[in-house]
Amino acid sequence: MEKGLLYKSAEKSLANKDYFKAAEELSKLYVEYGEKNFRINYLLFISFKNLNEHERAVETAEEYLESYIRDNCKFSQYLSEKILSGGMIQALQLKKQLEPYMKEPEQKYFSQEISEAFEKFLEGNEKTFQKVNKRFAHCGSLDFHEQSDAVKEACCLDENSYVKSAKRACSDEYLHPMICGSILSELKKLGYSEKIQCFCPLSNEVCDVIPSKLCEIDESVLYMSMKKRLEEDLTIPFDLKARYLDEIKIKLMMIWPQMQEFNETSGEVLYSEFIGKRVSKRSEWFEKQLKVLEK
């Protein structure tokens, strides 16, 4: 069937509320015929939405997310699907990111839409919600990959539940430092500005952290100074520098709450440990944590 006829058939299927057929026809237009434009994208999104295929609806919309954001109605539909697919935290983070560009009535409108979508999500997922929340709060008792899965699953939680369980998880000395960093990153994106307690492995004690005030790793003075040292380090082959830089960023993520404690001198020592020029108990600890990530 030629493109024009296929599009008309898809429109007819939508009008008849035959969303399965519409999704098939629009997917063919979108993928096989390369008709990747916002009009087809939105109709495909609507088809998946009405089929309750929330994840596919979200994946489709995110290819043209800027276009959805420009239209309050479409953006609201996207947020609802995101929440129904288990992405409440990401929906809240996106709203938070866009709030400076919203007028007060718009902020209230989207807050209400998010609240209603979450209530709908809970209707069929109350038991799952409780299970995910408990697993997230106590994820320090799990192995690294299970911890990672628990953090991903926790994105279905509402903000209050997420924050409460995140506080419990981050204070656990058995939580992998990369997972702790990942949780802190989510809290920072939520704009959470109250103190939480994190277990800091370098000092082997709990310290207070305000997520919203944490500097992004690649914008930090410590990272920038290490990057400069690496660029100027003639002992490191050029083709290995990108790999070393990635490792530096990962290792800094493990000590994110303590990064501000390092000055120029202690940062230089840490750099030597990061790239293997200096061996210490601390450098051995970092290598041990990296091996956990590689399993």
Secondary structure, 3 states (H helix, E strand, C coil): CCHHHHHHHHHHHHHCCCHHHHHHHHHHHHHHCCCCCHHHHHHHHHHHHHCCCHHHHHHHHHHHHHHHHCCHHHHHHHHHHHHHCCCHHHHHHHHHHHHHHCCHHHHHHHHHHHHHHHHHHHHCCHHHHHHHHHHHHCHHHCCHHHHHHHHHHHHHCCHHHHHHHHHHHHCCCCCCHHHHHHHHHHHHHCCCCCCEEEEECCCCEEEEECHHHCCCHHHCHHHHHHHHHHHHCCCCCHHHHHHHHHHHHHHHHHCHHHHHHCCHHHHHHHHHHHCCCCCCHHHHHHHHHHHHHHC
